[in-house]
Amino acid sequence: MNKKITNAAIIFITFIVLTACGSAPRFTSRETRFEKRTPPQTENLDRYKNAEPLETVTGIASYYADQYDGKITYSGEVYDMYGLSAAHPSYQMGTVIRVTNLYNDKSVIIRINDKMPFRPDRIIDLSLGCAQELDMVNVGIQEVKVEVLEWGKGRK
């Protein structure tokens, strides 16, 4: 009898441990992927509209979205994929840039708030919000012009 109870207890405990180890689904935005939500409060960068660029670079931009949504950026801010922000391999945090889609001439003025690894094939990673503003979500990557309007004073 004791052996029966012990075996049943071991099986029960093993069952509990194994089910506790199973991965619980975390929040994912796959079901609502890329839907518009209320835009976050962002700094008004209109004063840079007519600013002369300090540096101009052209190359390929991509965007990053739900995999990083809600995570902390290099600058310490929480990444909001629907916000307007970008990651750059070398610009200091807080650098103000104008990104122009060279295919359709749409542009957006944003601050760099994240760091991306150096990639010889890409010059910048944009948030989904920027990609939507530049009308490049469907293509995923796009040739852009990046104009530095003010150098940042944050971390490099």
SULDAMO-V732118 format. One record per residue. N is the residue number from 0. PHI is phi in degrees with one decimal (NA if undefined). PSI is psi in whole degrees, 0 to 359 (NA if undefined). NEAR is the number of other ideal C-beta (glycine too) atoms within 8 Angstrom. Layout:
# SULDAMO-V732118
n: (N:N)
phi: (PHI:PHI)
psi: (PSI:PSI)
near: (NEAR:NEAR)
This chain:
# SULDAMO-V732118
n: (0:1:2:3:4:5:6:7:8:9:10:11:12:13:14:15:16:17:18:19:20:21:22:23:24:25:26:27:28:29:30:31:32:33:34:35:36:37:38:39:40:41:42:43:44:45:46:47:48:49:50:51:52:53:54:55:56:57:58:59:60:61:62:63:64:65:66:67:68:69:70:71:72:73:74:75:76:77:78:79:80:81:82:83:84:85:86:87:88:89:90:91:92:93:94:95:96:97:98:99:100:101:102:103:104:105:106:107:108:109:110:111:112:113:114:115:116:117:118:119:120:121:122:123:124:125:126:127:128:129:130:131:132:133:134:135:136:137:138:139:140:141:142:143:144:145:146:147:148:149:150:151:152:153:154:155)
phi: (NA:-61.2:-65.8:-64.4:-66.9:-62.9:-63.4:-64.6:-65.3:-64.1:-63.5:-62.9:-64.6:-60.9:-60.4:-63.1:-63.0:-66.3:-72.5:-70.5:-81.8:-63.8:-78.3:-86.6:-65.9:-86.1:-58.5:-135.0:-100.9:-59.3:-68.2:-111.2:-52.7:62.9:-76.2:-73.7:-128.3:-56.6:-65.8:-69.8:-67.7:-124.2:-65.5:-79.9:-104.4:-59.4:-63.4:-93.4:-52.8:-105.8:-68.8:-78.1:-68.1:-87.6:-156.3:-130.8:-135.9:-117.0:171.0:-95.1:-112.0:-127.4:-132.0:-125.9:-136.4:-65.2:-64.1:-110.6:-56.4:87.4:-90.1:-81.0:-84.3:-59.4:-79.6:99.1:-78.9:-84.0:-74.6:-114.9:-62.3:-89.7:-79.4:-109.5:-157.0:-153.5:-115.9:-135.3:-72.1:-133.4:-66.9:-69.2:-61.0:92.9:-63.1:-94.2:-132.0:-111.1:-109.4:-118.8:-73.5:-74.1:-79.3:-124.7:66.6:-79.4:-138.0:-145.6:-105.8:-143.2:-107.4:-75.7:-131.6:-147.3:-113.6:-116.6:-67.6:-64.2:-134.5:-65.3:-96.2:-137.4:-105.9:-160.2:-113.4:-105.0:-71.5:-58.5:-57.7:-66.9:-59.9:-67.2:-61.6:-89.0:56.7:-127.3:-63.5:-67.3:-85.9:85.8:-128.7:-154.5:-76.0:-133.4:-112.7:-110.6:-115.0:-79.3:-103.9:-157.4:-74.9:-77.3:-119.2:-85.7:-56.9:-100.3)
psi: (314:321:323:317:318:315:318:320:318:317:316:313:319:317:314:314:315:321:330:334:347:146:129:139:130:167:133:148:17:321:327:28:125:20:153:137:171:125:146:160:122:157:141:114:19:333:345:359:318:15:143:134:141:335:143:132:140:150:196:133:148:177:156:146:247:337:331:356:128:356:162:132:173:329:350:353:158:130:125:111:338:354:180:104:173:159:138:147:335:341:144:151:139:355:130:128:157:125:126:127:116:348:321:1:16:144:162:143:126:171:144:126:8:163:139:153:151:130:125:341:357:144:341:149:127:155:162:322:319:316:323:317:324:359:51:14:316:327:334:314:152:148:130:164:128:121:122:124:334:131:139:164:10:194:150:NA)
near: (4:5:6:7:8:8:8:8:8:8:8:8:8:8:8:8:8:8:7:6:5:6:3:4:4:4:3:7:9:6:5:5:7:6:5:4:5:3:7:7:2:8:4:5:10:6:6:11:6:3:9:3:9:8:6:8:7:9:10:10:17:10:13:11:11:10:5:9:10:6:7:6:12:9:11:5:8:7:15:11:13:10:11:9:17:15:13:14:8:5:11:11:13:11:13:12:15:12:17:11:14:9:7:6:7:9:9:10:11:13:12:16:13:13:8:11:5:6:7:4:4:12:10:14:12:15:16:14:13:15:12:10:9:17:8:13:10:4:6:8:8:12:9:15:9:14:12:13:11:9:8:12:5:8:6:5)
